[in-house]
Amino acid sequence: MRNIYYTLSIIALLVVVFTFYDYSKYKEQRLNNAHSIGRSTAQDTKEYLDSIFTISNDAANKLAVQFTATYHSEKETRNLIQAEVNRMPFLLGITVAYEPYSIDPEKEFYSVFYNNRKSSFYKIEDMYNYHDSSLITAKWYTQTAITKKPYLSNPYFAEVAKELVIDYSTPLFSTDNDQSKRFIGVVTLSISLDLFTEVVSSYVHGKSGFVFITEQGGEFITHPNRSYILNENIYNQLNNVTIEGSAKKNYAKPSGHINFTSNYTGVQSILYHQTSDITNWKIGVVYSRTDLLGSPKNLERKIIHIALAISILILFVLIVLIKKYFKHSNNFWAISIIISVLFLLNVSVIWIINLDLDYSEELTDRTRVYSDNALKSYVDKKNNEQRLLGKPDYLTIPTGTFIEELLVTDSYNMSVSGKIWQKWPVEHDLKDNKGFHFIQAAPNGRSVLVELLSKDRLDSATWLYTWKFNATLRIFFDYRQYPLDQHYIDIKLIYPDMTDKIMLVPDFESYEALNPSSRPGMSDIIFLPRHRIIASYFSFSSLDMKTFFGQDRVDKNSEFQLLEYVIVIKRRFITPFISFVIPFILGSIIIFFLLYSLNKNKDDKSGVTVMGVVQGMAALFFAMLLAHITIRNKIPTPHITYLETFYIVNYIMTILLILVVVMYSGPTKYKFLDYKDNLLVKVIYWPFLFGLIYVITLIKFY
């Protein structure tokens, strides 16, 4: 028999080794896949950055040749630079500026600047003296004039363009009679920092994250948070975190990645960096570690496998030791305690895993969007579906939300207040000044209050509407895993006139960060006493109304597109644990002591009689039933919650114990019950109880 346990112990050891190997390989593969995404994003952004400056350099050289080869009138100059700007949409504009009197003996200053965003021409000399080397705004000219070489500026606020720009300047030379070259002016290509940041950020592939660029000294050139630009240094942020090795040394390398806690998002993140071949600028791509790694469900299952394999190994090893060093009478209790503890530890492992569960584990009936790329892909897909049916494309309306207060009022109702804004084309008549409708509005009275705060002209083509709202919404919460439950509060918005082909889309450009861990669109001062907010993001879903609202069904569709703002909350475990789990544990202990004290001898005062056990069980049963009813009243869910199964297990144990007591005290003799005064039933009580809990926990969470 001992040899069998030795063999089983060796097999269990091999299984433990395999589960650790499987866990390690999967974790490595998961991390490698994440690194592949991060490195690919950084590399793509670097290649795009290099291509911009290669194109800009070629364009500047081309213009330089054209302007020095022959004289151009002001009209010809304007046409030339306007055509070049239109060819390169990433440009804000192009400037041609000359040395004093080099073009016209009667003109000290001569320059032409074309602003593509405003489609207007300007004369720089009307705004400031671009020959003044003391002016930061004139460095695009003065630095080029000093070095007689191409010059790439750091970001600065352009006085004429009235926004942050980066300039790339190339000198103009004329050839004198003696074939010597004389500096006569500058051709400058200006890149809008806002547009540049927007385009660079679009390289985040589907996942949440953001891109930034720093110059060689570490100062931010682009960043989603404009206050960082030229005011913050990446090295200062990296020096504030503890990581393996030197962050500064790592970032100084041509490429690599750094694990750190982002000051911007406040979460554990991974920074992937590359160095531009042309400018030596550093391109950084930051992903939330949680968002990048994705759903941890498979990893959690492998941890459960490891815990179970280790438990089996410990059990076999201890059985061998018990049989060798313990007397036969104590073997049962030792094995009972070991099995019970192992079951309890495995349940605890699953609890800890689920308490730390992140929002990547989510419902699958929605399409999450984190970036402009993902949004564009979704809209294009829906428009293609429309075209296949011979219907017009959707009119997309950028919509943003900001939640100021949030309260889970009961099991299925939630109160929320905040602001919603939308950007509408000026030619569209917004009916009743209301551009959205809450699909989940609670049916009790006036559950939604909306007030228009402002209607502002954003630009010549766009109205910006801003509303404040207070709404009570009916949200379906899945309580099957209570009290380890995680909920997705999906606030669904749709345009009120559902017969119009209007699709509400997230207004991404109004948010500094989009990774769910940073909770975009949520006030930082919101506090939920029973839950903690762990993430927020935008998603899309479809709703089949099964009606055409009286419209011609040939032209209409009964399926409508919904914009969802999803808030992920996790229950605070301590309150239900104290309120409901501890009473279950105490009840189980009382049941065991009643069983342990059971005595057939009515005259023996040291134990509990059969009638005493039955009475004690009856009282305990009603106490457990009352606690169970309290849970059902607290959470009127159509499902059986995980916590309720504890009480169901208690009912089963109570009924089985009463059955054992009746059989034990009856005239019929049962060897199983009579062995050493009902010893076997007593020693299997805790393993059976925790075994049931473990099996139920596996079914609920595996």
N, C-alpha and C positions, 0 to 999 in steps of 0.2 A: 504493500500500500504506500509506503514511504517513497518507493521508487517512482510510483505514479505521480505523486506530488512533486518530486524532483523534476520529472519530465515536463509536467504542466508548468512548473516555474520557469524552466528553460524556454518553453514555447512562448509563455507570457513575456519573458524578457526580449525575445526576438520580435514579438509584436510591438512592444514599447519602442524598440530601436527603429522599427519600420515606421511607426506613427511619427516619431521625431524627424526621421528622414523625409517623410512625405510632407510634413508641416514645413520643414526648412526649405525644401525644393519649391513648394507652392508659394511660400512667402517671398523667396528669391525671384520666382517667375513674375509674381504680382508686382514686386518692386521694379523689376527690369522693364515690364510693360509700362509702368508709370514713368520711369526714366526715359524710355523711348519717346513717349509723348512730349515730355518736357524738353528734351534735347532737340527733337524735331521742330518744336515751336521756336526755340531759340535760334536754331540754324536757319529756318525759313525767314525769321525776322531779320537776321543778319544779312542774308542774301538780298532781301528786299531793300534794306538800308544801303547796302553797297551798290545795288542797281540804281537807286535814286541818285546817288552822288556820281555814279558813272555817267548816267544820262545827263545829269546837271552839268558835269564837266564837259561832256561832248557838246551840249547845247551852248554853254558859255563860250567854248572855243570857236564854235561855228559862228556865233554872233560876233565874236571878236574879229574873226577874219572878214566877215561881211562889212562891219563898221570901219575897219581900217583899209579895206581894199578900195573903197570909193566913198565919196561924200553922199550922205542921205539927207533929204529934207526932213523937216519935223514930221510931216505926214507920212513919209516913207518909213521913218523910224518907228512911229506909232504902229503902223500896219505890220511891220516886221516883228516887233516884240509881242504884239497881241496874238499874231498867228502862232508864235512859239509857245506862249503861255497856254493857248487853247490845245496845243498838242500834248501838254504835260499837266494833267488835271491836279497833280499834287502840289503845283506851284501856287503861291498866293499872288505873285507878280514878278515882273522883271523891271530893272532900272538900268538906264544908260546915263552916265554922268561924266562930264568932261572937266579938264583942267581950265583955269581962268583963261579966257580969250583964245582957247585952242581951236574952237570951231568958228566963232564969229569975233572979229577984232573989236566989235562994239559991245559984246556981251561978256561980262566977267564970269557969270555962271550960266551953265546950260545943262539941263537934265530932263529926262522923261521917265516917269514911273507909271506902269499900268497895274492897277489893282483888279485882279480877276474876280474877286468876290463881289466887288461893287461895280465892276465893268466900267471903271473910270480911269482917266489919266490925270496925273498930278505932276507939278514941278517941285522938286525937293527944296530948291532954294527959296521957295515961298514959305517954307515951314522952318527951316534952320540952315545954318551954314555947314554944308557937308564937308568942307575943307578944314573945319576946326577939330584938331586932333584931341582936344580936351573933352569932346562930347562922345559919350558911349554910343549914342545913336548914329554917330558918323564913322564908327570904326570900319564898317563895310567898305568905306572909301579910303580913309586915312591910312589904315593898316596896309591895304593893297598898294597905295601910293608910296609908302615907305619901303616895303619889301620888294616891290615890283614882281610879286609872285601871287598865285591864287591864295585866297584867304577864306577860311571857314570860321564863321563866328559862333560863339556860344549864344544861347537864347537871350533875347533882350526885348524890351517893349518898344516897338517901332512907332515913332512919333507920327508918321504919315498914315501907316496902315492901322494904327490904334489897336494892335494886338501883339502877342508874343510871336517872334519870328526867328528863324535861323537863316543867315545869308551866306551864299557862296559867290565870291567875287573873283573875276578874272581881269587882269590889267589889259588896257588897250595901248598899242604902240603905233607910232607912225615912223616911217623910214625917211630920214633926211637925205639931202643930196649926197652927203659923204657916206651913205649907207648905214649910218648909225641909227639906233632905235631910240626914240624919245617917247617917254610916258605921256599919254594925253588923256587918259580917262579909265573908266571901269564899267564892266558889264556885271550886274549883280542879279542873281536869281534868289528870290525870297520864298522860303517855305513856311507856311502857316504851322505853328506849333500845335494848335488845336487839331487841324486836319491831319497833321503828321502823327500825333498821338492816337487819333481815331483809327487811322489806317493801320498803324503798328499794332494796336490792341486787337484788331480783327484777326490777327494771326493766332489767337488763342483757340485751339482746336476743340470746339464743343464743350470741353470742361470749363469749369470756372477758373478764373485767374486773372492776372493782369501783367502787362509788359511795361518796362521802363527802360530808359537809356541814360547812362551817365558819361560824363567826359572822363579823361584819363585820371584826373584828380579825385573822382568819385562824386562830384556834384551832379545832381539830377538835371538832365536836359529835358526829358519827358517823364511824366508820371500822371496816373489818373487823378491824383490829388494835386491841383495846381500850386498849392502852397509849398509843396516840396521843391518845386523847380527853382534852382539857384539858391535855395535857402537851406536845404538838407543835404547831407553827405552820406552816401551808402556805407562808408567805413564806420561812421559813428553808430549807425544802426546795428551793424554786424558786431561791433565791439561790445554791445550791450547784452549779447547772448552768449551762452556757454555751449560750445560745440566741440567736437573732436578736432584737434589741430587749430591752426590759425585761420580765422575767417578772412582776414585781410590778405594773407598770403594766398589763400585759395582763390579769392576774387581777382587777384593780380595775375593769375594764370590766363592763358589765352581762352580756355574754356573749362567748364567744370560745373559742379553743383554743391550747394550748401544747405544743410538742414538748420533751420532757425525759426524763431518766433517772430512773425512779421509785426512791426510797430503799426503798420497801416491797417491790417485786418485783425490783429490780436490773436491769431491762431497759429498752431504749428504748421509750418510751410516748408516748401522746398524751392530754393532759388537756383535756376539754371542760367548760366551766363556764357556768352560768346563775345569775341572781340572783332570789331569791324576791320577788314583788311585795308580799307581806304582811310578812314578817319581815326582809327584806334579807339573809337568810342566803345563802351561796354554795353551790350544788350542783355538785360536781365528779364527773365520770365519767372514769375512767382505763382505757384499753385498751392492752394491749401492741401496739406498732405491727405486729409480725409477725402476731399473731392477728387484728387488725382488717383488715389488707390482704388476708389470705387467701393462697391458693396463688400463688406467684410464677412458675409454669411458663410461662404465656403471655408474661410480661415477659422471662423468660430467653430464650425463643425469639426475641423481637424483638431482644435484644442480639446473639444469634447472627447474625440477619439483617444487623444493622449491621456486625458484624465481617467477614462475608463480602463485603458490598457494598464496604466500604472496601478490602478486600484486592484485589478485582477492579479497582477504580479505581487503586490504587497500581501494580498489575501493568501495566495499559495505559499509564499515564503513564511508568513506568520503561522500558518497552519502547521507547516513542518516544524517550526520552533516550538509551537504549543505542544505538539504531540511528543516532542523530545524532553521538554523541561517542565510541563505542567502535569498535575495528576489528572486522571480521567474525569473526576467529578467537576473539575474547573474548566475542562476543555470547552464545554458548551457555552458557558458564559463569556469566555475569552473570544471565541469565534463570533458569538452574537454581537459583542461590543465592536469588534473589528469590522464586521460587515455593516453594522449600523453607521459607524463613523465614516466608512468609505462611501456609502450611499449619500450620507449627509454632505460630505465634501464634494461629491460630484454634482449634487443639486446646487451647492454654493457656487461652484465654478460656472454653471449655466446662469445663475442669478447675476454674478459679477459681470459676465460677458454681456448680458442684456441690459444691465444698468449702464454700461459703457457704450451701448449701441449707438451708432451715428445715423444721420438722416439719409445716408446712401442706401440704407435698407428701406425701401419705400414701395408704395403701390405702383403698379405697372400700367395703369390705364390713362396715363397722361404723358405728354411730351414736354420734358423740361428744356428750357432754353437759358443759356448762360451768356451768350455773346451775340454780336451782330451777325456773325457767320451762321450760327445755329438758327437765329430768327429768320434770316434771309432764306435759308434752306427750307424752313417750314412753310413760309409764305409762298415761295416758288412752287413747292409741291402742291399746295392747295389751289393756287392759280392755274397750274397745269391741269388739275382735275376739273376746274371750271371750264377751261378751254376745250377739253375733250368732250364736254357736254354742250359746247357751243354757247357758253355763258360768259359774261364779262368778268374781268379780274376783280378781286376784292379791293375796296378802298381801305387802306390801312391807316389807323388812327393811333399815333403814339400815346400811350396812357401810363401814368405813373401813380403810385400809391405811397402814402406815408402814414403808418399806424401810430397814433399817439397814445391810445389806451386800449387795453384788451382785457376782457373778463369772461372766464368760462362760468356762466351763470348756473347751469345744471348739466345733466348728462348729455343733452343734445342741443342746447342753446348757447350762443356766444354773443356777447355784446362787444362791439368794436367801434372806435371813433378815430377820425383822422382827416386826411386831405387826399383828394384825387384831382389830378390835372390831366388835360388832354390838349393836343395840338391839332387844330382843324384847319383845312384849307379855307381861305377867305371866301371862295365861291360857294361853299357848302352851307346851306341854311340849317343850323343846329336847332332842331325842334324843341321848343319850350326851354331852351338853354340847358338841356340835360342830355349828356352824351353817354350815359351808362345806366345799367339796371342791375340790381342784385337779384340773381336767380333764386337764392336761398333765403330770401326775406321771410322771417317767421310770420305765420298767418294771424297772430293775435294783434288786432288793432293796427295803429300806425307804428310799425316796427322799424321803418326807415325814415330818417329825416335828412334832407339834403338841402344845402344853401349855397347858392353861387356867390363866391367871394370876389372874383374879379374876372374881367375879360380884357386881355391886353393884346395889343398888336405886336407879335413877336418879330415879324419882319413883313415885307411887302406881300408875302403869300400865305402867312400863317397867323391864326388866332390862337392865343393861349388862354384856355378856360381853367379856372381853379375853383373847386368846390370843397366845403367841409361837410362831413357826414357823421351821422350817429346811427348805427344799425344793430338790430338784433337778428342774428342769422341762425337758421336751423342747419347744423352740421352733424353729419353722421360720424360718430366716434366708435371705433372698434375696441370693445373692452374685453375681448377674449383673453388677452394676456395680462389683465389687471392683477396686481399692481405694478407690473413691469411693462406697462403699455406705453406706446409712443404714438402720438396722434398727428395727423396732417390736416391742419385747418385750411382748407382750400376755398378762398373767397372768390367766387365765380362772378365775372362781369361780362355783360353783353350789351350791345347797343339796343336802346328801347324798342325801336322799330325793327323787329327781327326779319321783316320782309326785305329790308335794304341789304345790299351786299357790302356790309361794312364789317371789318374785322379789327377789333381792338388788339393792339400789340404793345409789348413793354417799351417804355421810353427809356432805353438803356443809357442814353447820353446824359440823363439827369441824375445818375447815380455814380458816386466815386468808385465804388467796388461792387462787383457782381457775384463774387464767390459766396455761396450760401452761408458759410461759417461766419461771415462778417455781418450777417443779418441786414441786407440792404432793404431800405424802406421801413425799418423798425426804429422806434425811439429807444434810446439806451436806458431810459428811466422806467420802462415798463417792468412791473414785478407781478408775478403770478404766485400766490402762496402755495398752491398745490402742484405747480408745474414749473419747469425751467424751459426757456426758449433756446433752442440749439441751432436753428437755421431758418432761412427764408429764401424763396426764389420764385421765379415766374414759370408758368407752364401753360400749355394749351390742352384742351380736351374738346370733344364734340358731344352735342346733346341732340338726340332725335326727339323732336316734339310730337312726332306722329300726326302732324297737322300742317296745312299750308296756309292757315289763317285767312281763308277765303280767296287766296290768290290763285291764278292759273297754275296748275301743277306742272304744266309743260315748262314754264319759265322758272319755277321755284323749286326749292329743296326743303324737305322737312328736317334736315340735319343742319344744326347751327354751330358756329365756332365760338368757344368760350375762352376768354382770357382768365387765367387763375393766378392769384397771388397766394402762395402756399407758405404757411407758417408751421414749422415743426416744433412740437413741444414734447417734453419727456416728463413723466410724473416723478415727483419727489417721493422717494420710497419710504422714508422714515415714518411718516404718519400712518399709512395703512399697515405697516409692519407692527407698530405698537398697538394699533387699534384692533387688528384682526389676526395677525400671525402669532403674536405672543399668547392670546387666549387659546388658540388652537394647540400650541405647544403645552400650555398648562393643562388643558383638558386631556391631552394624550398622556401626560405624566400621571394625572389622577386616575385615568383608566388603568394604567400599568400598576399603580400601587394597589388599586382594588383587586386586580388579578393576582398580584404578588402576595397579598395578605389573605387570599381565599383559603378557608379551612373547613373541612367537612365536620369537624368536631364542634357541636353546638356549645359544649361546656368549656371549650378552650377560649380564654379571653385574649390571647395574644394575636388572634387573627380576625378576619371578617367573615361572617356567616354568608351563606348563599343568599339569603334574603337581604342582607346588608349590601351585597354586591349589586343585586338587582335594583334595589332602591337608589343606590348611588349612581348606577348607570342611567336610570330614568331621570334623575335630577340633572345629571350632566347632559343628557340628550336634549332636554328642553332648553338648557342654557346655550348649547351649541346651536340649536334651532333658532333661538332668538337672535344670536349673533349673525347667523346666516340670513335671516329675514332683514336685519339691519343693512347688510350688504346689498340685498336685492332692492330695498327701498332707496338706498343711496345711488345705485346704478341700475336703473330699470332697462337692462339690455335684453334683447331676445336670445342672447347666447349665454352659455355657462362660462363664467370667468374662471381664470386660473386659480384665483384665491378661493372661489367656491368649492373647487375640487378638494381642497383641504378638509372642508367640513363634510363633504360627501364621504371622504376616506374615514373621517371620524365616525360617521353614522355606520359605515361598514364594520369598523372595528368594534363599535358598541354592540351591534347585532351579533357579530361572530363571538364576541366575548360572552354575551348572555347565553348564546347557544352552547358554548363550551362549559359555562357554569352549570347549566341545566343537565348536560350530559355527564359532567363530572360528579354531580351530586345525586344522580339517579341510581336506580338499582343495578343497571347494566354496567358491567365493567369494561373499560376500554384501556388496553395496555398503553396506548399513546398518551392518555390522560392520567393514568395512575402511576406512570413511571416517575419515581422520586417526587411524589406529591405535585403532579402537574408541571414538572420542570420543563418539558419540551415546549409547551405552549408559552411559558413565561420567557424562555430564551429566544423564541422566534418572533415575539411581539414587536420589538423595535426594528429588526431587519425587515419584517413584513410591512410595517408601517412606512418606513423610509424607502423601502423598495417600491411601494405603490406611488409615493410622492415622486420618486425619481422617474418612473415610467411615465407618469402624467406630465412631468416637466419636459421630458424628451419629446412627447407627442405635441406639446404646446409650442415648444421653442426650437426644435431641431430643424 
